[in-house]
Amino acid sequence: MSRSERKWDHIRFALENGEKHTIAFDDIKFIHQSLPNISVSDVRLDHSFGELSLSSPIFINAMTGGGGEKTYQINKQLAIVAREAGLAMAVGSQMAAVKDRSEQFTFEVVRHENPNGVIIANLGSEATADQAKVAIEMIGANALQIHLNVIQELTMPEGDRDFSNTLKRIEAITKTVNIPVIVKEVGFGMSKESVDALSKVGVSFVDIGGFGGTNFAEIENKRRRESLSFFNQWGIPTAISLIEAKAALTEMFIIGSGGITTALDIAKGLALGANAIGIAGYFLRILIENGVDALLEEIKTIHEELSFIMTALGARTIADLQKVPLIISGETYHWLQQRGIDTRKFSQRSIK
């Protein structure tokens, strides 16, 4: 099977599987504020962290490209949505276009349709520093994602089996490129130990890509003769992974993704320490089934609902939202206790 055929398989199976709801976000409860003392008009959704300035805390996360005309059309429409909604956008892995220049048009369309937007390039952890430069130049990227997909590769029939020297390659890329490098998991979550290891080689942005969104183990298992079913439930739930990353022994800019579809879960993710929230599969389904206008309307609704939630909590800014008190219970609480992470710092904090 060609790489472009595999790309379309991923899209098709992702739409079939949908998002996997996990209970971790249900274990997070905001403490109600009877006197928020602000108006909805006081709330600001624009947010800056590190070298990235975003007009919204949500962005269109990596999905596709490199699969011919079908992926070209998806990226074109997503770029139009990003432009009209003022969202940043990440493209899918560009390795296909790095190796085959005939696939570059499926990525270049993103910058063509959104010339002034924040665009994030994407390569796998097998990439070299020279390949990273090519990917960045291809779309005039403002940042670069390096994705980690060990479980997907192990499950993929034709996937990689050697993950040696990944940190060395990531370190070489961070020292070579002059834009932010975001190391991203693809649906299995990051532990605090992984975040610490990345920090030591110069990475300052991570996208924890937690369990709960598009399940690439399930997708690849559908392509196998004999299923590796034990990987279908493998991973760290998104909410837990956000807290693990926040508990790392280093200051790190954190992006949350993995099955986040509602304004409430976006608010919870930001309150747990995320600087931004990436959404992929949920947006893709709306786009494919109902078109650009429907996706723009959904994004507008999410922004409105997020503003209402922030007003109820007395949070004028994303920075305020990251300080609101909340309670962590259930399996999430037990996981964090076993991992030596004190949850009281969330329940006893205050915006004031």
N, C-alpha and C positions, 0 to 999 in steps of 0.2 A: 504494500500500500504506500502511495506517495505521501509526502508530508502534507500537501494541500488537501488530500482526501482525509487524512487524519484530523486536520484542523476542522473540517466540516463535520466529521463524526463527533468531535468534542462539543460543537454547538448543538447538534441534533440531540445528543444524549443529555446534555445539560438542560435543554428545554423539556425533555421527557421526565427527567428526575425531579426538577424543581429544587426549591430551597428546603433544607432540613432544619426544622425548628428544634432548638435545644432548650432545656429548662433553665440554663444558667442565667439568662437575662430575667427570667421570672423570679429568680432568687434575689434580684436587686430591687429595693423599694426606696423611693424618695420619701423624705420626711416632710409632710405638708407644712406649708408656711401660710398661716392665716393673715399675716400682714406683710405681703411682699413689697409694698411701698414703691411699685413702679408701674408704668403703663406699657401696653404692647408696643407703642411707638418708641419706647426707650430701648427696645431690644435691638442689638446689632449682631448680624450673623457673619460679617466679614471677620477674618482671623488670619494672623500672621504667626509663623513659627519657623525658626531658622531662616533660611533664604527664601522660603515660600510665602507668598501673600495671596490669600484666597478670598474671593467674595462670598463664599459659602463654605461651611465646614464639611459638606458632603461633596464627593466627586465621583465621576464615572470611572470605575476601576477596570483593570486590564481584562479584555475579553478575547479579541480575535485579530486576524490579519494574516497574510501569507497563504491564504487559501483560495486565491483567484477571485473571480467576479463577485461571488456571493459574500465573501468577507470584505471586499471593497465596498459593497453597498451598505453593509452593516456599519463599518467604520465611518463612511460618509454621513450616514444618518445620525450616528452618535455624536459626530463632530458638530453637526448642525444643532443638535440638542445642547451640547456643551456651550456653544457660542451664544445661543439664544437665552439659556438659563444662567449663564455666567459661571459655569462649573469647570473645574480642571478635569482633564481626561487622560487616562493611561491607555496605551495600546497593548495588544497581546504580544507575545514573544515575536521579536523581529528576526530571529535566527534564520527563518526560511528566506527572508529577503536579503539578509547578509550573505547567504550562500548562493542565492539565485536572484539576480538583479531584476528578473522579469516579474517578481512578486513585490517589488518596492512600491508600486503604485497603490497597493492595498493599504499601505501605511501613509504614504505621502499625502493622500487625500485629506487626512486629518488636519494637517497644517494648512492645506489649501483652503479648506472650508472654515477654518478657525485661525486666521493668521495672527491674531493678537492674544490668543488664549494660552493658558498654562497647559502644556502637553508633556506627558511623561513617557519616555521610551522604556523598552522592556527587553531583557535578555535573560536566559537561564544562567545558572551558576557555572556552567561549563565554558562560558564566554571568556575571551581574552580581552585585554585592555584595548587592543587595536580594533577588535570587533565592537567593543562598546563605543568607540569613537564613530564608527560607521553608523551604528544605530542612532546615535545622538544627532549626527549631521543629517541623516535621512529625513527627520521630521522637525529639525530645529528645536530639539527637546529642552525643556526647562529643568528637568530632573530625569534620573534613570532608575528604573526598578531592576533589581537582580532577583529573580525568583528562585526559591528553594522548593523543590518538588520531589523529594526522595521517595515518598510513598507512591506518588503517581508513576514515577519512573520504574520502580520495582514491580508495580502492578501492570504497567504497559508491556504488552508482548514483545515489542521491539525497543523497550526502554533501556536507559543506562543502568549499569550494574556497578560502576566504580565512582565513588564520591570522594576520592582522595583529593587533598590539596584545595578544597573548595575555599577555605578561608584565605589561602595565599592568593588565589585568583581574585577574590573580592578585594583584598588589600591592594593588589596591583591596580585594580580599576579605580578605587577611591583615590589613589595617589596620582592617577593619570588624568582623569577628567576634571573639568572645572565647574561642574554643576553638582547639586546634591545627589547622592546615591542612596536609594531606598532599598533595603533588603526585605523581600516579601515572601512570606509563606503562601501556599496556594490552597489552604483549607484544612490544615492539620495543626495550626497554632504554634506559637513559640513559647518556650520556657524562659525563665529568668536566666538560666545558665547559657542558653543560646544567645540571648541579648547581650549578656556580659562578654561572651566570646567575640561577638561582632564589634562591640565597642572597642575592644583591645586592638583591632586591626583598622581602626579609624572610621567605622560606620557610625553615623549619628542619627539616621532615620531608619525605623523599621515599620513594616506593615505586618502585623502579627497573623493575618489571614487565618482566623480560627475555624475550628470545626463547627459547622452549622449552616454553611452555604453550599455552593456547588461541590459535590463530592466526587473528586477525580478518581478516587479508588473505585467507586461504583461504576463510573464511566468506563474506566479501563477494564474492569472486570467484565463488562458487557462485550468487550472486544477479545476476551480470552476464551480458549477452549475449556480450560479448567479454572474456575474462579478462585481467587485468593480472598475469600469472604472475610477472613479475619481482619483485613484492612478496611472494611466498609465502615466500621465504627471506631476507627483509630483517630486519635487526635485530642487536642486540648480545646474545649469549648471557647468561643470567642470572648465572652465576658471574663472567664477565668484567665485566659491568655493575656488580656489587657492588664489585669491586676498583676500577673506574673511579670510582665514587661516593666510595669511601673515599679515593681519591687526589686528590679535589677540594681546592681551596685554602681550604677552610672547614670548620668543624666542622658536621656535619649528622647528624641522626638518620636512619638508613637502614633501610628495610623491604625485604626480599627477596621476590620472587614471580616466577613464570614457570616452570611445569613441575616444581616441587618436589613430590615425592610420597612420598619415603621418609624415615625417621628419619636415615639417613646423610647425605642431601643437605641436610636441615634443619640438622644439625650442621655440615656444611661451610659452608652459607650464613651461619650465625651466626659461625663461626670466621673467615670472610672479612670480617666487619664489620657484618653485619646486626644490628639491634636486635630484630627480629621477622621472622617468616616468614608470608606470606599464601598460603593455598591455596584455590583456587576450583574449577576444572574437575574435579579428582580427587575432591573431596568431593561435587560435584554428581552425578557418575556413580554413586557408591556410594548416594547418597540416592535417586536415581530408580530404580535397578535393584534395590536391596535394602532401602531404608527407613531410618527414623530409628535404630532399634536397631543396625543394621549399621554405620551411620556412627559412632555413639557407641562401638561396640566397636573400630572402626579407630582412632579418636582415642586411645582408651585404650592400644591396642597401640603407636601412635607415641610416646606419652609414655613408656611403659615402655622401649621400645627406645632412645629418646633418653637416658634416664637411664643405661642400660647403656653407651652410647657415651661419655657424659660421665665415667662411673666409670672406664672403660678409659683415658681421657686424664688423669685426676686433676683434673677440672674440677668443682668443687662448685656453681658458679653460671654463669649465662650470661656474666657478666663474665669469669670464668675461661676459659670456652670461647673467648672472643674473643682470648685471649692464647696459646693452645696453638700449638706450632710445626707447620708443614705445608709440604709441597713442592708447587710448581706446575710442571707440565711440559707438553709437547705444544704444540698450537696455542694454548692459553691463554697459555703462557709466551711464545711468539713474538709474539702480539698485544701483550702488555704491554710486551715489550722495544721493539717498534716505537713504542709510545705513551710511552716514556720512564718507565715505572713500574717501580721496583726491587722485584723479588720476594724479595730476600734478607731484607727486614724480616719476612716471614712465616716463613721457615725458621729464623731465628736468634733468635726471641723465646722467652719462657718465662713460665709462670705464676708461678714463684718470683721 
